[in-house]
Amino acid sequence: MDGEPETQQRTSVDLGPQCPSCGEPWLRPTNLPGRYRCVYCLHRFELTSVCPNCGEHSTIVRMSSTAILKCNNCGDSMLQAV
């Protein structure tokens, strides 16, 4: 309007954690603590306390909605397929 070009800002929307299987951002917690399901590919995962990549142990806060799904040491996923 008024002869000025409109500048559109692209806002990134966080849809949730990415699925380790398909890579889509549709990983959701289930009714069981520490369990997740991808609503895109329907694979199920369990949050583990030992990293499958480097073997580092970490404490799990299973009931937290902000659960850390990546290893603090190597950055790999702490989710294992069920």
N, CA, C and O atoms as CSV, one atom per row, in Angstrom:
chain,resi,resn,atom,element,x,y,z
A,1,MET,N,N,0.837,-1.175,0.000
A,1,MET,CA,C,0.000,0.000,0.000
A,1,MET,C,C,0.883,1.240,0.000
A,1,MET,O,O,2.058,1.163,0.357
A,2,ASP,N,N,0.351,2.333,-0.380
A,2,ASP,CA,C,1.077,3.593,-0.469
A,2,ASP,C,C,2.307,3.487,-1.365
A,2,ASP,O,O,3.257,4.251,-1.200
A,3,GLY,N,N,2.299,2.554,-2.306
A,3,GLY,CA,C,3.400,2.416,-3.229
A,3,GLY,C,C,4.626,1.722,-2.675
A,3,GLY,O,O,5.615,1.577,-3.395
A,4,GLU,N,N,4.604,1.288,-1.430
A,4,GLU,CA,C,5.747,0.603,-0.825
A,4,GLU,C,C,5.587,-0.901,-0.982
A,4,GLU,O,O,4.496,-1.433,-0.773
A,5,PRO,N,N,6.669,-1.595,-1.350
A,5,PRO,CA,C,6.557,-3.060,-1.458
A,5,PRO,C,C,6.373,-3.688,-0.086
A,5,PRO,O,O,6.968,-3.269,0.907
A,6,GLU,N,N,5.533,-4.700,-0.070
A,6,GLU,CA,C,5.294,-5.395,1.190
A,6,GLU,C,C,6.450,-6.342,1.476
A,6,GLU,O,O,6.905,-7.063,0.588
A,7,THR,N,N,6.912,-6.338,2.686
A,7,THR,CA,C,7.947,-7.288,3.093
A,7,THR,C,C,7.272,-8.354,3.942
A,7,THR,O,O,6.659,-8.064,4.969
A,8,GLN,N,N,7.397,-9.563,3.496
A,8,GLN,CA,C,6.795,-10.678,4.218
A,8,GLN,C,C,7.876,-11.382,5.010
A,8,GLN,O,O,8.928,-11.744,4.484
A,9,GLN,N,N,7.593,-11.565,6.272
A,9,GLN,CA,C,8.518,-12.300,7.113
A,9,GLN,C,C,8.091,-13.754,7.154
A,9,GLN,O,O,6.917,-14.068,7.350
A,10,ARG,N,N,9.041,-14.617,6.970
A,10,ARG,CA,C,8.766,-16.048,7.081
A,10,ARG,C,C,9.033,-16.460,8.517
A,10,ARG,O,O,10.144,-16.314,9.026
A,11,THR,N,N,8.022,-16.964,9.146
A,11,THR,CA,C,8.183,-17.435,10.514
A,11,THR,C,C,8.257,-18.951,10.484
A,11,THR,O,O,7.419,-19.616,9.875
A,12,SER,N,N,9.255,-19.480,11.140
A,12,SER,CA,C,9.373,-20.932,11.191
A,12,SER,C,C,8.494,-21.453,12.324
A,12,SER,O,O,8.490,-20.914,13.430
A,13,VAL,N,N,7.775,-22.480,12.028
A,13,VAL,CA,C,6.870,-23.084,12.997
A,13,VAL,C,C,7.491,-24.391,13.466
A,13,VAL,O,O,7.843,-25.247,12.654
A,14,ASP,N,N,7.622,-24.541,14.778
A,14,ASP,CA,C,8.173,-25.767,15.345
A,14,ASP,C,C,7.042,-26.773,15.509
A,14,ASP,O,O,6.177,-26.605,16.369
A,15,LEU,N,N,7.047,-27.812,14.693
A,15,LEU,CA,C,5.988,-28.816,14.743
A,15,LEU,C,C,6.293,-29.940,15.718
A,15,LEU,O,O,5.453,-30.812,15.939
A,16,GLY,N,N,7.481,-29.931,16.301
A,16,GLY,CA,C,7.855,-30.964,17.255
A,16,GLY,C,C,9.139,-31.635,16.858
A,16,GLY,O,O,9.737,-31.287,15.839
A,17,PRO,N,N,9.578,-32.603,17.655
A,17,PRO,CA,C,10.831,-33.309,17.354
A,17,PRO,C,C,10.723,-34.124,16.067
A,17,PRO,O,O,9.640,-34.575,15.696
A,18,GLN,N,N,11.851,-34.307,15.397
A,18,GLN,CA,C,11.882,-35.083,14.161
A,18,GLN,C,C,11.946,-36.576,14.459
A,18,GLN,O,O,12.611,-37.007,15.401
A,19,CYS,N,N,11.259,-37.339,13.660
A,19,CYS,CA,C,11.254,-38.801,13.773
A,19,CYS,C,C,12.602,-39.343,13.317
A,19,CYS,O,O,13.077,-38.959,12.249
A,20,PRO,N,N,13.239,-40.231,14.097
A,20,PRO,CA,C,14.504,-40.831,13.669
A,20,PRO,C,C,14.347,-41.727,12.440
A,20,PRO,O,O,15.325,-41.976,11.735
A,21,SER,N,N,13.149,-42.209,12.176
A,21,SER,CA,C,12.922,-43.116,11.060
A,21,SER,C,C,12.692,-42.384,9.740
A,21,SER,O,O,13.371,-42.655,8.750
A,22,CYS,N,N,11.732,-41.456,9.728
A,22,CYS,CA,C,11.378,-40.801,8.469
A,22,CYS,C,C,11.868,-39.358,8.374
A,22,CYS,O,O,11.879,-38.785,7.285
A,23,GLY,N,N,12.272,-38.765,9.492
A,23,GLY,CA,C,12.793,-37.411,9.481
A,23,GLY,C,C,11.743,-36.317,9.524
A,23,GLY,O,O,12.083,-35.134,9.550
A,24,GLU,N,N,10.486,-36.687,9.531
A,24,GLU,CA,C,9.409,-35.696,9.585
A,24,GLU,C,C,9.231,-35.205,11.023
A,24,GLU,O,O,9.498,-35.952,11.963
A,25,PRO,N,N,8.783,-33.959,11.207
A,25,PRO,CA,C,8.642,-33.388,12.563
A,25,PRO,C,C,7.329,-33.745,13.244
A,25,PRO,O,O,6.648,-32.860,13.761
A,26,TRP,N,N,6.964,-35.008,13.255
A,26,TRP,CA,C,5.686,-35.422,13.807
A,26,TRP,C,C,5.826,-36.446,14.928
A,26,TRP,O,O,4.954,-37.301,15.086
A,27,LEU,N,N,6.894,-36.380,15.702
A,27,LEU,CA,C,7.094,-37.298,16.817
A,27,LEU,C,C,6.311,-36.787,18.026
A,27,LEU,O,O,6.504,-35.650,18.457
A,28,ARG,N,N,5.444,-37.611,18.562
A,28,ARG,CA,C,4.592,-37.206,19.670
A,28,ARG,C,C,4.697,-38.202,20.822
A,28,ARG,O,O,4.858,-39.401,20.592
A,29,PRO,N,N,4.606,-37.709,22.072
A,29,PRO,CA,C,4.615,-38.629,23.216
A,29,PRO,C,C,3.320,-39.437,23.264
A,29,PRO,O,O,2.261,-38.948,22.871
A,30,THR,N,N,3.411,-40.674,23.748
A,30,THR,CA,C,2.221,-41.509,23.910
A,30,THR,C,C,1.770,-41.431,25.363
A,30,THR,O,O,2.308,-40.645,26.143
A,31,ASN,N,N,0.789,-42.240,25.723
A,31,ASN,CA,C,0.313,-42.232,27.105
A,31,ASN,C,C,1.256,-42.956,28.055
A,31,ASN,O,O,1.088,-42.866,29.271
A,32,LEU,N,N,2.253,-43.677,27.524
A,32,LEU,CA,C,3.259,-44.338,28.358
A,32,LEU,C,C,4.476,-43.436,28.497
A,32,LEU,O,O,4.946,-42.891,27.498
A,33,PRO,N,N,5.000,-43.262,29.702
A,33,PRO,CA,C,6.170,-42.392,29.896
A,33,PRO,C,C,7.386,-42.881,29.117
A,33,PRO,O,O,7.709,-44.069,29.139
A,34,GLY,N,N,8.050,-41.967,28.436
A,34,GLY,CA,C,9.255,-42.311,27.702
A,34,GLY,C,C,9.017,-42.966,26.360
A,34,GLY,O,O,9.971,-43.389,25.706
A,35,ARG,N,N,7.772,-43.059,25.932
A,35,ARG,CA,C,7.447,-43.667,24.641
A,35,ARG,C,C,6.943,-42.585,23.686
A,35,ARG,O,O,6.226,-41.666,24.080
A,36,TYR,N,N,7.336,-42.723,22.432
A,36,TYR,CA,C,6.955,-41.760,21.400
A,36,TYR,C,C,6.478,-42.502,20.168
A,36,TYR,O,O,6.865,-43.646,19.932
A,37,ARG,N,N,5.632,-41.841,19.378
A,37,ARG,CA,C,5.143,-42.398,18.117
A,37,ARG,C,C,5.139,-41.298,17.080
A,37,ARG,O,O,4.731,-40.168,17.347
A,38,CYS,N,N,5.600,-41.645,15.894
A,38,CYS,CA,C,5.557,-40.707,14.776
A,38,CYS,C,C,4.172,-40.803,14.153
A,38,CYS,O,O,3.755,-41.884,13.738
A,39,VAL,N,N,3.461,-39.694,14.082
A,39,VAL,CA,C,2.118,-39.732,13.507
A,39,VAL,C,C,2.167,-39.688,11.985
A,39,VAL,O,O,1.121,-39.734,11.336
A,40,TYR,N,N,3.357,-39.601,11.406
A,40,TYR,CA,C,3.498,-39.633,9.954
A,40,TYR,C,C,3.759,-41.059,9.461
A,40,TYR,O,O,3.041,-41.560,8.596
A,41,CYS,N,N,4.797,-41.718,10.019
A,41,CYS,CA,C,5.134,-43.080,9.564
A,41,CYS,C,C,4.671,-44.164,10.549
A,41,CYS,O,O,4.783,-45.355,10.257
A,42,LEU,N,N,4.153,-43.754,11.710
A,42,LEU,CA,C,3.577,-44.642,12.737
A,42,LEU,C,C,4.589,-45.552,13.431
A,42,LEU,O,O,4.190,-46.510,14.092
A,43,HIS,N,N,5.890,-45.276,13.298
A,43,HIS,CA,C,6.889,-46.038,14.039
A,43,HIS,C,C,6.854,-45.622,15.508
A,43,HIS,O,O,6.544,-44.474,15.830
A,44,ARG,N,N,7.173,-46.563,16.393
A,44,ARG,CA,C,7.193,-46.305,17.837
A,44,ARG,C,C,8.628,-46.307,18.335
A,44,ARG,O,O,9.476,-47.040,17.827
A,45,PHE,N,N,8.890,-45.466,19.348
A,45,PHE,CA,C,10.227,-45.324,19.908
A,45,PHE,C,C,10.154,-45.247,21.421
A,45,PHE,O,O,9.144,-44.846,21.998
A,46,GLU,N,N,11.270,-45.648,22.055
A,46,GLU,CA,C,11.387,-45.564,23.509
A,46,GLU,C,C,12.627,-44.751,23.840
A,46,GLU,O,O,13.682,-44.937,23.235
A,47,LEU,N,N,12.494,-43.851,24.802
A,47,LEU,CA,C,13.609,-43.042,25.265
A,47,LEU,C,C,14.489,-43.893,26.174
A,47,LEU,O,O,14.008,-44.443,27.165
A,48,THR,N,N,15.774,-44.006,25.844
A,48,THR,CA,C,16.691,-44.836,26.628
A,48,THR,C,C,17.623,-43.960,27.452
A,48,THR,O,O,17.799,-42.779,27.154
A,49,SER,N,N,18.219,-44.540,28.487
A,49,SER,CA,C,19.125,-43.779,29.350
A,49,SER,C,C,20.571,-43.884,28.888
A,49,SER,O,O,21.416,-43.114,29.345
A,50,VAL,N,N,20.879,-44.824,27.986
A,50,VAL,CA,C,22.232,-45.004,27.478
A,50,VAL,C,C,22.220,-44.716,25.982
A,50,VAL,O,O,21.410,-45.276,25.242
A,51,CYS,N,N,23.108,-43.852,25.546
A,51,CYS,CA,C,23.187,-43.499,24.127
A,51,CYS,C,C,23.633,-44.711,23.311
A,51,CYS,O,O,24.649,-45.326,23.634
A,52,PRO,N,N,22.894,-45.062,22.265
A,52,PRO,CA,C,23.290,-46.214,21.447
A,52,PRO,C,C,24.531,-45.938,20.605
A,52,PRO,O,O,25.156,-46.878,20.114
A,53,ASN,N,N,24.898,-44.685,20.430
A,53,ASN,CA,C,26.043,-44.322,19.610
A,53,ASN,C,C,27.348,-44.319,20.410
A,53,ASN,O,O,28.323,-44.955,20.010
A,54,CYS,N,N,27.366,-43.596,21.552
A,54,CYS,CA,C,28.620,-43.448,22.292
A,54,CYS,C,C,28.625,-44.144,23.650
A,54,CYS,O,O,29.679,-44.245,24.279
A,55,GLY,N,N,27.467,-44.629,24.120
A,55,GLY,CA,C,27.400,-45.344,25.393
A,55,GLY,C,C,27.302,-44.437,26.613
A,55,GLY,O,O,27.315,-44.927,27.742
A,56,GLU,N,N,27.205,-43.132,26.410
A,56,GLU,CA,C,27.105,-42.181,27.525
A,56,GLU,C,C,25.761,-42.360,28.227
A,56,GLU,O,O,24.724,-42.490,27.576
A,57,HIS,N,N,25.788,-42.365,29.557
A,57,HIS,CA,C,24.573,-42.501,30.359
A,57,HIS,C,C,24.036,-41.122,30.685
A,57,HIS,O,O,24.799,-40.200,30.973
A,58,SER,N,N,22.708,-40.982,30.638
A,58,SER,CA,C,22.103,-39.719,31.021
A,58,SER,C,C,20.811,-39.981,31.782
A,58,SER,O,O,20.178,-41.023,31.610
A,59,THR,N,N,20.434,-39.047,32.608
A,59,THR,CA,C,19.216,-39.170,33.399
A,59,THR,C,C,18.015,-38.852,32.521
A,59,THR,O,O,18.052,-37.917,31.720
A,60,ILE,N,N,16.968,-39.621,32.671
A,60,ILE,CA,C,15.751,-39.416,31.880
A,60,ILE,C,C,14.690,-38.760,32.741
A,60,ILE,O,O,14.400,-39.217,33.846
A,61,VAL,N,N,14.119,-37.696,32.230
A,61,VAL,CA,C,12.957,-37.076,32.850
A,61,VAL,C,C,11.787,-37.474,31.970
A,61,VAL,O,O,11.415,-36.749,31.047
A,62,ARG,N,N,11.209,-38.637,32.261
A,62,ARG,CA,C,10.213,-39.223,31.366
A,62,ARG,C,C,8.896,-38.456,31.314
A,62,ARG,O,O,8.241,-38.446,30.272
A,63,MET,N,N,8.503,-37.831,32.378
A,63,MET,CA,C,7.206,-37.171,32.398
A,63,MET,C,C,7.273,-35.736,31.893
A,63,MET,O,O,6.240,-35.073,31.794
A,64,SER,N,N,8.437,-35.257,31.579
A,64,SER,CA,C,8.591,-33.880,31.128
A,64,SER,C,C,8.153,-33.737,29.682
A,64,SER,O,O,8.444,-34.592,28.847
A,65,SER,N,N,7.454,-32.652,29.394
A,65,SER,CA,C,7.063,-32.390,28.005
A,65,SER,C,C,8.255,-31.857,27.216
A,65,SER,O,O,8.211,-31.786,25.987
A,66,THR,N,N,9.322,-31.482,27.925
A,66,THR,CA,C,10.522,-30.980,27.256
A,66,THR,C,C,11.656,-31.985,27.381
A,66,THR,O,O,12.806,-31.603,27.594
A,67,ALA,N,N,11.338,-33.262,27.250
A,67,ALA,CA,C,12.343,-34.320,27.375
A,67,ALA,C,C,13.446,-34.117,26.347
A,67,ALA,O,O,13.181,-33.771,25.196
A,68,ILE,N,N,14.681,-34.334,26.773
A,68,ILE,CA,C,15.824,-34.199,25.875
A,68,ILE,C,C,15.966,-35.511,25.117
A,68,ILE,O,O,16.200,-36.561,25.714
A,69,LEU,N,N,15.823,-35.442,23.800
A,69,LEU,CA,C,15.847,-36.644,22.979
A,69,LEU,C,C,17.198,-36.873,22.333
A,69,LEU,O,O,17.380,-37.867,21.630
A,70,LYS,N,N,18.152,-35.979,22.553
A,70,LYS,CA,C,19.488,-36.111,21.963
A,70,LYS,C,C,20.522,-36.279,23.065
A,70,LYS,O,O,20.372,-35.745,24.164
A,71,CYS,N,N,21.566,-37.024,22.756
A,71,CYS,CA,C,22.664,-37.260,23.690
A,71,CYS,C,C,23.415,-35.959,23.927
A,71,CYS,O,O,23.721,-35.232,22.982
A,72,ASN,N,N,23.714,-35.664,25.195
A,72,ASN,CA,C,24.464,-34.452,25.526
A,72,ASN,C,C,25.924,-34.554,25.099
A,72,ASN,O,O,26.585,-33.535,24.899
A,73,ASN,N,N,26.426,-35.769,24.958
A,73,ASN,CA,C,27.828,-35.982,24.617
A,73,ASN,C,C,28.079,-35.921,23.109
A,73,ASN,O,O,28.937,-35.167,22.652
A,74,CYS,N,N,27.322,-36.723,22.330
A,74,CYS,CA,C,27.591,-36.806,20.886
A,74,CYS,C,C,26.491,-36.197,20.016
A,74,CYS,O,O,26.703,-35.988,18.822
A,75,GLY,N,N,25.323,-35.910,20.589
A,75,GLY,CA,C,24.242,-35.296,19.828
A,75,GLY,C,C,23.373,-36.278,19.060
A,75,GLY,O,O,22.471,-35.861,18.332
A,76,ASP,N,N,23.627,-37.585,19.206
A,76,ASP,CA,C,22.834,-38.584,18.514
A,76,ASP,C,C,21.496,-38.780,19.248
A,76,ASP,O,O,21.362,-38.366,20.399
A,77,SER,N,N,20.529,-39.395,18.607
A,77,SER,CA,C,19.222,-39.609,19.189
A,77,SER,C,C,19.279,-40.649,20.308
A,77,SER,O,O,19.975,-41.658,20.194
A,78,MET,N,N,18.541,-40.391,21.389
A,78,MET,CA,C,18.443,-41.327,22.510
A,78,MET,C,C,17.219,-42.236,22.364
A,78,MET,O,O,16.890,-42.984,23.285
A,79,LEU,N,N,16.548,-42.175,21.214
A,79,LEU,CA,C,15.364,-42.982,20.975
A,79,LEU,C,C,15.746,-44.293,20.293
A,79,LEU,O,O,16.572,-44.322,19.381
A,80,GLN,N,N,15.128,-45.365,20.756
A,80,GLN,CA,C,15.313,-46.685,20.164
A,80,GLN,C,C,13.974,-47.170,19.640
A,80,GLN,O,O,12.948,-46.979,20.293
A,81,ALA,N,N,13.970,-47.787,18.482
A,81,ALA,CA,C,12.735,-48.338,17.917
A,81,ALA,C,C,12.216,-49.459,18.812
A,81,ALA,O,O,12.985,-50.257,19.347
A,82,VAL,N,N,10.912,-49.501,18.959
A,82,VAL,CA,C,10.269,-50.538,19.785
A,82,VAL,C,C,9.684,-51.581,18.877
A,82,VAL,O,O,9.093,-52.551,19.351
